[in-house]
Amino acid sequence: MKRKKWVVAGCNKDFAAQIADELCVDPFAALLVTSRGFDNIDDIDAFFDEDAPFALDPMSIKDMDKAAERINRAIDGYEMICVFGDYDADGVTATALLYSYLEAREANVMYYIPDRIKEGYGLNVSAIEELADRGVKLIVTVDNGVSAIEEAKRAKELGISLIVTDHHKVGEILPDAEAVVDPHREDCPSTFKEMSGVGVAFKLVCALEGGADDMLIEEYGDLVALGTIGDVVTLTGENRIMVRRGLRLINNDPRPGIAALMDAAGVSDKAFNAASAAFTVCPRINAAGRMGSAQKALELLLCFDENEAAELAAEINSMNAQRQKTETDIFAGAAEMLATTEIANDKIIVVDGEGWHQGVIGIVAARITERFGRPCIVISRDGETAKGSCRSVEGFSIYDAIEAVSDCLEHFGGHTLAAGIGIRSSRIPEFRKRINEYAADIEMPFALQKIDCRLQLSSINLDLLGSVAALEPFGSGNQQPSFGIFGVRIDDYSAISEGKHVRMTVSKNGSRAGVVFFGMPEKRFPFDKGDIVDLAVNLDKNFFNGETRVSVIVRGIRPSQTDEEKVLAAISLYDKFARGEKLTAAQAQTLLPSRELEVAVFKSLKAKPLKDNYAEMLCVRLGDDGSKLASVMTVIEVMLEMGILAADEENRIYVPANPPKVNLEDSAIMKKIKSYI
């Protein structure tokens, strides 16, 4: 279990009371917004206002006026327009939105979404040449195009006008187009930069209509909501307004395609929120582009025949099941590579495999980042060429990292926390080495376990759920509130769903509660009955047998008895040593264990194995607050090296039968540490 840094936000009780009184807001909801840094009463009023007006003028985005003028001219002249999209949920919804709008304007319009495997991301020369042959005079990109420098040149050579609408980071050179609409342009005066591709497409439609945001959101808000949530952009500001109104539209009157997908995902019988979109509908839209063709997902969103929609949704649902299996297989292959090489010690983990499905490597990268708490790049090789997906942790820009070594790459693009690359297979080792050299002098941040406020077990009830719901929609930038429940005793725990998850009963001061830790296999759960732990939890509604209950979902767990600062410092130090970085004499001394500690560790592990090699829990057993964690980790690794300890496939550390009698001073690890003293 990878350790995270727990950060408990501060709450301003006096200001919360003022908010509750002046705005008639639930007092606990008011307290939660103060924990998120809100300090302006007008901003808070807009945050809670379900009918907050749009604040962003479409024309404040650079080149929006040029884009609107050129598109309107093409509509009036009946020029053939192609909406050129992307194959993910953001790109597909953006394509559906702009295509639907132009079709309603009786434009001569078509759409094109490139094949993820055959063509890759964004504009490509072959597609442009094909569109030229089909008589296209204007290409409008959505969710792509800002890095299409050569493609823009080819379009111009073929007499095709190009308008780029995008939301990705902008390079030093802009494509030679009639308009480049991207809020991230340095010369763009827009006050809100973090829109998704579908958000930019929506603002383009608003510009084409000369405003009318409120009318248009009632027509296209469902698409905007799904694409914005699917692209994991911040759900604050203008995005929050668009998503909240879009979710309302989906709940009241979903278009047939979305309704069919909700039914296929099994969420049509309950209130549809941002979590429903993020974990059920958006992954299925993405699955079409990952495993088959995004064309199917686009057809579904444009479909108004219920029977046809049901058939398309069922097909897409099957693609999603295939995606899940493929993802699991690739993750297993990557995990095996990390277990058998030194790559897992790198600051930036780079794993590669031949023939890994390019449609799911981004999901695998996200899972590895979550598991190891470090940036990860998963690369799929296809002979001499390869493509990779990158994911990062908050506080480290993976985009800046790959940009710094971009001479190794064929192409790249993306965001601070997620990016994509193209690379020659032969250059992967060089890329792995160079990107870690870039990160060598950067203090890699721990993944954060954020806590909005502390909570007592006795305070958990249905009323609290109502208070939490006032902050919806939840997503990036406005996460579902996490609560810290500190110093609870594990009374009991058991495996559920064939060992995939753990259910616990915890207690404190006479109050008890059942909690569930999803994604934590029972075999790797490093705690036992009687352990005192801190929990980071979310609260959700659970409908069972006609009764509504509070479901307590564990998002993080740690021992209560250890010191956070000491634990994180020890982990950072040992990781530094494991990467082969040079230590100071004082650092090396901190790693070296005493003879007494070696004996104590051996006796403890002989009495009870250590699950998941969770050394922090061993410190608790030894009565240590984390001060000796670095040397405890050293002892474990030295004894594993010398055969005194063994580890099974679940990383359970135990004393084998008849361990050899050896001198630990002969360990290569011990000799390496002592070389720094």
N, C-alpha and C positions, 0 to 999 in steps of 0.2 A: 504494500500500500504506500503510494508516494505521498510524502508529507507536503502539506500546503501551509502557507503563512496565514494565520487567522488575523483578520482585521475587524475589530468591533467599532462600528461607527458611533459617534456621539449624538445624543438627542438633546434638543433644547426644549425642555418641558414648558418653560414660560412662553416661548414663542408659539409652541404647539397649542397652548391654551388660547392664545390670541387668535390664531388661525381658526380654531374650532368655533370661537365666539363670533368673529367677524364674518366668516364665510359659511357658517352653519355646516361645518364639516365634522364627520365622525372624529372624536378626540384621538383615538388610537391611529387613525389614518393620518391625522395632522401630525402626530408624533413621528410617524414613519417618514413623512416628507422632509422633516427637519433633519433626520438622519442621513438624507441624501443630498444635503447641502443647499436646499432651497432657503433663501433668506429674504426674498422679495414677495410681498403679499400679492402683488398683481400677477407675478409669474405663477404663484400657487393657485390663484383663482383660475387662471387659464388652464392649469394642469388638471384641475378637477372638473372644469366646465365641459360637459359632454357635447355641447354645441359650440365650442370655441371656434371663432372664425379663422379662416386661412390667413396667415400672416405674410406669406411670401408671394410677392408680385412676380408672375412668370417672366415679365419683361426685365426683371432685375438680373436675370441670368444672361451672361455674355452671349451674344450672337442669336439670342432667341428671336429677336425681331427679324433678322435675316432669314432664319429658318422658316418662320411663319410666312413671310412674304413669298419665299421661293415655293413652298408647298402649296400655298393658295393659288399661285400662278400656274403650277402644274395641274391642280384640280380644274381650274377654269379652262386650261388649254387641253384637257383630257390627255395629258402626257402619261405614259405608263410609269407608275411609281412602284418601287419595291421596298417593302419594310424588311430590313435585314436584321434578324434577331440573334439570340443566343439560345443554347439548349438547356439552360437551367431554369428554375422556377421564375426567377426575376426576368430573364430574357423572354421566356415563353409568354408570361403574362403581359410584358411590355409589347410584344409583337401582337398579341390578341387585342390589346387595347387600341393601339394605333391603327391596326388594320380594320378593326370594327368601326372606328370613328371615320376613317377615310371612305370605307364602303358606304356608311350612312350618308356621307357627303356626295355619293355617287361618283367618286373618283375612279379612275382606271388604275386599280391597285392589285398587287399580288404580294405574297410574302415568301421569305426564304430563310430557313434555319439550317446552318451547316451541320453535317454529320460529325459528331464528336470524334469518332475514331478515324474516319477517312479524311476529314478536312481540318479538324481541330477548331480552336476558338477563333471567332471573329471573321472579319472580311478576309477573303483569299482571292488571288488573281484568277484562278480557274472559275470560281463562282461569278466573278465580275464579268469575265468573258462570256460565260453562259448567259448571263442576264442581258448582256449587250445583244447577243444573237436573238434573244426573245423580245427585243424592242424596248427594253427599259431605258428611260431617259433620266430618271431621278432615283437614287438610292438613299433611303433614310435609315441609318442604323439606330438600333435601340440596344442599350446595355453592352455596347462594344464600339470599336472604331477609333478611339482616341490615339491608339498606337499604330494605326494602319497607314504608315507613311508611304510605303511602296505601292500598296493597293490603291491608295488615293491617286497616285500618279498614273496608274494603269487605267483607272476609271476616267480620268481626264483625257488620256490619250484616245479612249474609245468614245469620247463625246458624252459621257454620263456625268450629270451633276451629282454631287455627293453632299449630304448633310449628315453630320455625326452628332448623335445624342448619346452621351455616356456618363458614367459616374465614377470611373476608375481614375487612379492617379495619372497625372499628365506628365509626359516626358519633356525633354528640352525642346523638341521640335513637334509642332502640331501638323496633322495631315493637311494637305492642300485641298481644302473643301470650301464650299460656299458658306458653310456655317459649322462651327464646332461648339456644340452646346454641352458644356461640362462644368459643373459648379467648382471643380477643383482647379480650373484655370487660374493662374496667378492674377490675371487681369479681370477676373469675374467679380463684380461687386455684390453678388448675392450674399445675403446675411445668413443663409442656411446652406451648408455644404454637403451634408451627409445623406442625401437622398439615394435611393436605389435607382436602378435603371428604369424601372416602371414608374417611379416617382418623377423622374425627369420627363419620361414620355407623357405622363399625365399633365405636367406643366406645359408641355408643348401643345397638347390638345387644348388646354385652357387658353394659350396664346392664340391658337388658330381660331378660337371662338370669341376672342376679344374679352376674355374674362370668364364669367359664368362658372366659377369653381364649384359653387354649391349645387348647381344643376348637374354638372358633369360628374361630380363624385357620386351622385345618386345613380348614375348610369354605369360608371366604371369603377366605383370604389371597391367592389369585391376583388377585382383583378389587382388593383393597387395594393390592397391589404395583403393578399397572398404573396405577391412578388416582393413586397417590402419585408415581410416576415421571413420569407424564404431566403433572402439575401443577407439576413442577420445584420442589417444596418441599425443604427441607434433608433429606438422608438421614443424619441423626444421631439419637441418642436413640431415642425410641419409634418414629420412622419407620424407622430402620435395622433395628430388630427386626422390625417388620411386613413390610418389603420383603424382608428376607433369608429369612424363613419363607415368604413368598408366592412368591418365585422358586423356592424348593426345591419347592413344591407344583406349580408350572408344569412344572418339569423332570421331576418324578416322575409326575404324573398330571393333565395339563391338561384342563380341561373342554372338551367338543367344540367350542364356539364359539371358544375361544382357540386350540385346536389347529388349527382350520381357518384362522384368520387367520395363524398362524405359517407354515402350509404355503403360503398365498397370498403371504406376504411372503418366502418362500424361506429361512426360518431354522429349519425344523423338524428339520433334520439335524445341528444343532450345539447345544452347551450354551447355554441361554437365560439371559442376564444382564441387568443394568439397561440396558446399552447397546442390547441387542437390543430391549428394550421401548421405549426412548426414540427409536430411529431407525427402527424397522420397524412394530411393532404399534400403539403409541400414536398415531403420525401417521395410521394408517388408521382408528382409532376416531374421531379428530378429523375426518378427511376426510368421514365420513358426516354429521356435524353441519355442516361447512363447506359442502359441495357439494350435499347432498341432504337427508336427514333423519336425525337422530340415532336415530330410532326403529329404523332398520335395524341400527345398532350394538348397541342395547339388545336387540333380538330375537336377535341373534347370541350375545350373552353369556348370554342366558337359554335358548338352544337346546340340546337334548340329542340331537337327531337328526343323525347325522353327514352325511347327504346334504343335508339342509336347510341345515346349517351351512356346508357347502362352497359351496352356491349363494349364500348371503348373503355369505360371505367374498369370493367372486369379484366380486360386485356392489360391495362396499365397496372392493375393490382397484381397480376401474375408476374409482370416485369419487376415489381417491387420485391416480391418473394425471391425471385432469381437474384436480384441485387443483394439482398440480405445474405444469401448463401455465398455468393461470390466474395462479398466483403469479409465474411467470416473466414473463408479459406485463405484469402490474401493476408489477413491480420495474423492468422496462425503461422504462415510462412515468414512474415516479418518478425513475429515474436521469437521464432526459433532462431532466426539470424541474430537477433539482439542477445539471445541467451548464450550463444556460442561464439561470439566475437566481442571485441572491445568497443564496438560502435556505440553500445548503450551508455558508455561513459562520456561520450562527446557532448559538448555544450549544445550543438545542433545535431540532432540525429538524422542521418541520411541513410536510408535503406533502399535497395533496388532489387528488382527481380525481372526475369525474362517472361514476357507475355502476361504480366499482371494487367488485369482489365483497367484501362484508363478511366473508365466511368466511375470507379469506386475508390481510387487511390486517395482522393481528397478526404473521404470519410475515414479511411484507415489512418491517414496522417493525423486526423483529429483525435482518433482513439489512442494513438501512441502518445500524442502530446498530453492527453489527459492521464494516461497511465504513468508516464515518466516525468511529467511536469516540466518538459523542455520543448523547444521548437523542434518540429519534425518535417522532413521532406521525404516523401515516398515517390520513387521513380520507377516507371514501367519501361523496360527495354523492349524494343522491337528490332532485333538485329543491330544495325549500326546507329539507329536513331532511338531517342528516348524522350519521354515526357514525364514531368513530375508535378506533384501538388504539395504545397507548403502550408503549414499551420504553425501558429506561434502562441506564446503566452502574453498576457497583458504586461506591457512595459518593455517589450522587445519587438522592434519592427523587423519582420522577416523580409519585407520589401526592400528596406535599406540594406539588409545583409546580402540579398541576391544581387542588388544593383551594384554593390561594391565589388562583386566578382563576376560581373555580367560578361566579361570578355571570355569566360568559360562557356557561355551559353549561346544558343542559336537565337532565342528570344525569351522574354519574360514579361510579366505584368501582374497587377493585383493590388492588394491593400496592405495595411500595416500588419494585420493578423493572418491574412490568407493570400496566397499568390500561386502562380503557375509558371512553369519553365519548360523550355525545349532545349535539349542538350544532345551531343553526340555520345553514344554509349562509352566510347573509349576515354572520354574526359570525366566520367563520374568520379573516379578516385581522386583526380586533381581537384574537382569541384568540392568534394567532401573535405579534403585537406584545407583548401583555401578558405572556405566559408567558416570553418572552425578556427582558422588563424585570424580571420576578421573578428570572431567573437571572443578570442583569447583574452583580450584586455577589457572586455565588457563584463561587468558583474551581472550574471544572469539572474533575473528576478525569480523568486519562487512564485508558482501559481498561487493566486489568492483565494482564500475562503472568506468571503465577505459576510459579515453579520450586521444586520440592520439594527437590531436591539436584543437585549436579553429578555428571556421569557421563563416564567415558572411553569412547571408541569400543571399546577393547579389552575393556571389561567387559560388553558387550552379549551375552547368551546366554540360552538357554531357562531356566536356573536362576533368572535374574533375573525372568523372567515369573512363576514360581511365587511368588516373594517378593511381587511386586506384587499378585497375585491374592488374597493374604491380607487385603487391605484392602477388598475388594468387600463390598457393592455400591457402585458409584460413581454419583455424581450431585451435585446441588447440596449444598454443605456438606461433601461428601466426594468431591471430583473425582478422576478417574483421575490418578495421579501424573504430573507433568511433570518431565522431566529436562533440565538444561542441559548441552549439549555445546558447549564454548567453543573458539574459535580453530581451526576446521576449514577446510580448503581445499576449494573446489568443484572437483573434477577434471573433472566432466562433468555435463551435464544435458540432458534431452530432454522433449518433450511426450508425454503419453499421453492416451488417451481423447479423441482428436480435438482436442487442445490444451487440454482443460479442466483438466488437472493437470500437475504437473512431477515428474519423477523425477530425483534427483541421486545422484551418487557423490561422497562426501566422504572426506577422509583427514586423519590427524594422527599423527605419530610412528610411521609405518610401519603403522598400522591403517587399514583402509578399510571403508566400509559404504555400502549403498544405502539411500536414504531417499525418501519420497514426500511431496509437498506437495499435498494435495487442495484443490481449490477455488482454486488459483492458476493462472490461464491463462498459458501459456508466453509469450504476447505481452506480458504485463504483469510478468513475472518480472524484477525490477530488477537482478539480479546476473549476473555472467559467469564463465566458467571462470577459475580462478586467484584469485578473490576469497576473502578470509578472513572467515568469518562465525561468529556464534554461533547455535546452534539450540536451540529449545525443542521437545521431542519427547515423544510418548507411545509406549509399547511395547505391541504387540498380537501375538496368535498369527495366523499365516498358514498355512493348510492348502493344500498344492499337491502334486499327484501323489503323494498318500499320505504326504507328508513335512511335519512341523511345523517352521516357521521363525519367527524373530522379525521382525516387521514394524515398521519405525521410521517413525512418522508425524509429520511436521513440523507444529507448531502455531504457531510463531513463528520469525522470522529477523531478524537485524540485522547490520550491519557490526561486526566486532570492534574496529576501530580508533577508533571515536568514543566520546566521553565522554557517558554517559547523562544526567547532570544538565544539561550544556550543550545537548544536543540537545533535551530536553524544554522547557527554558527558552526556547530559540529558537522552537520551534513555538508555544508559548503566546503569545509576544510577537507573532509574525507573525499568528496567528489573531486576536489582539486588534485589531491594525491592520486586518485584513480585515473585521472586524465594524463598523468605523467608530468604535471607542471612542477616547477621547482618550488621547494618549501624553504621557509626560514628555519633556523635552528629551533626557535620557540614553537613554531607550528609542528615541526617534527616531534618535539618533546611532548606536545599535547596528544599526538597520535599514539605514542608508545605506551603500552599497558604495563602496569606493575605486575609482579609475580602474584600478588594477592588477588588482583582483578582477574588474571588468567584462571586461577583456581576457582574463584567465585562464579565466573561464567561457565566453566566446565560443569561444576556441580549443579548449577541451575538448569542447564540444558539436559543434563543426565536425568534430573528429576522430572522435567517437563519440557518437551520440544518447543521450539519457537516457531510460530506460524508466520509464513510470508517473510521470513528474515526481518521481522519488524523489531530492530534493535532498540528502539525507544521504549518498547514494552519490557524488554529485558532490563533496561535501566530501572524501571519502576519496581520490578521484582527484586532488584539488588538494593533498593532504597535510595537510588540516585535521582536527582532532579534534572538530569541531562548534562551535568557538568562533565561526566566521564563518557558521554555518548561516542565521541570520536574514537577513543581508545577501545570502547566496547565493540565498535564496528571493526576496528583493527583486529581484535582478538578473534572475532568470528571468522574473518577472512583468512587469517593466519592458520587457524585450526582447520578450516576447510581445505586450505592448500596442503597441509601436512597430513590430512586424512583422519584427524582426531574427531572432526565433525563431518557430517554428510548432509546433503540436501536432496530432497525428492523433487518430482516434477512440479509440485505446488509451492516450491521454495520453502518447505518446512525444514528447519534446521534441527538436527538431532545427533545424539551420540550413537554411533553404530556399535554393533556387537564386537567385542574385542578390538577396541581402537589401538593403533600402534603406539608404542612408547618412543617418543621422539623428543628432540630438543627444539623448542620453538625458536630459539636463536638462530637455527639453521634455515629458517624460512626466508625465501627471497623477498617477501614483503617486508619483514623485519630489517633485513640488511639494507633494503632500499631506503627505508625511513631513517635508519641510523646514518646513512651516507650524507644526510643533510645536517647532521649535528657536528 
